[in-house]
Amino acid sequence: MTLSHLYILFIVPQKLEFGFHCGIFVGLRLMMLMDVEPENEKIYFNLGMLSMDDMKFEEARAWFDRAIEVLSVQQQQQRPFNGL
């Protein structure tokens, strides 16, 4: 993680004033978390929710589809191999 990643993750949220819409910063933090933990479906779900808040429905659907895809892969990997 670079210094700029750390700045956005920890320092920027502390500088936000009360009442400021911080959806942009939350989105940036989630994008950086995708680099760290790409198989976490909650990241994609939350990006979808942020897109819905911004009325970007096609983008939101793409994020939700990715969350479902990641979740289904995780469930397949956790399924025991009964046929072996």
Secondary structure as a PSIPRED ss2 file (coil, helix, strand):
# PSIPRED VFORMAT (PSIPRED V4.0)

   1 M C   1.000  0.000  0.000
   2 T C   1.000  0.000  0.000
   3 L H   0.000  1.000  0.000
   4 S H   0.000  1.000  0.000
   5 H H   0.000  1.000  0.000
   6 L H   0.000  1.000  0.000
   7 Y H   0.000  1.000  0.000
   8 I H   0.000  1.000  0.000
   9 L H   0.000  1.000  0.000
  10 F H   0.000  1.000  0.000
  11 I H   0.000  1.000  0.000
  12 V H   0.000  1.000  0.000
  13 P H   0.000  1.000  0.000
  14 Q H   0.000  1.000  0.000
  15 K H   0.000  1.000  0.000
  16 L C   1.000  0.000  0.000
  17 E C   1.000  0.000  0.000
  18 F C   1.000  0.000  0.000
  19 G C   1.000  0.000  0.000
  20 F C   1.000  0.000  0.000
  21 H C   1.000  0.000  0.000
  22 C C   1.000  0.000  0.000
  23 G H   0.000  1.000  0.000
  24 I H   0.000  1.000  0.000
  25 F H   0.000  1.000  0.000
  26 V H   0.000  1.000  0.000
  27 G H   0.000  1.000  0.000
  28 L H   0.000  1.000  0.000
  29 R H   0.000  1.000  0.000
  30 L H   0.000  1.000  0.000
  31 M H   0.000  1.000  0.000
  32 M H   0.000  1.000  0.000
  33 L H   0.000  1.000  0.000
  34 M H   0.000  1.000  0.000
  35 D H   0.000  1.000  0.000
  36 V H   0.000  1.000  0.000
  37 E C   1.000  0.000  0.000
  38 P C   1.000  0.000  0.000
  39 E C   1.000  0.000  0.000
  40 N C   1.000  0.000  0.000
  41 E H   0.000  1.000  0.000
  42 K H   0.000  1.000  0.000
  43 I H   0.000  1.000  0.000
  44 Y H   0.000  1.000  0.000
  45 F H   0.000  1.000  0.000
  46 N H   0.000  1.000  0.000
  47 L H   0.000  1.000  0.000
  48 G H   0.000  1.000  0.000
  49 M H   0.000  1.000  0.000
  50 L H   0.000  1.000  0.000
  51 S H   0.000  1.000  0.000
  52 M H   0.000  1.000  0.000
  53 D H   0.000  1.000  0.000
  54 D C   1.000  0.000  0.000
  55 M C   1.000  0.000  0.000
  56 K C   1.000  0.000  0.000
  57 F H   0.000  1.000  0.000
  58 E H   0.000  1.000  0.000
  59 E H   0.000  1.000  0.000
  60 A H   0.000  1.000  0.000
  61 R H   0.000  1.000  0.000
  62 A H   0.000  1.000  0.000
  63 W H   0.000  1.000  0.000
  64 F H   0.000  1.000  0.000
  65 D H   0.000  1.000  0.000
  66 R H   0.000  1.000  0.000
  67 A H   0.000  1.000  0.000
  68 I H   0.000  1.000  0.000
  69 E H   0.000  1.000  0.000
  70 V H   0.000  1.000  0.000
  71 L H   0.000  1.000  0.000
  72 S H   0.000  1.000  0.000
  73 V H   0.000  1.000  0.000
  74 Q H   0.000  1.000  0.000
  75 Q H   0.000  1.000  0.000
  76 Q H   0.000  1.000  0.000
  77 Q H   0.000  1.000  0.000
  78 Q H   0.000  1.000  0.000
  79 R C   1.000  0.000  0.000
  80 P C   1.000  0.000  0.000
  81 F C   1.000  0.000  0.000
  82 N C   1.000  0.000  0.000
  83 G C   1.000  0.000  0.000
  84 L C   1.000  0.000  0.000
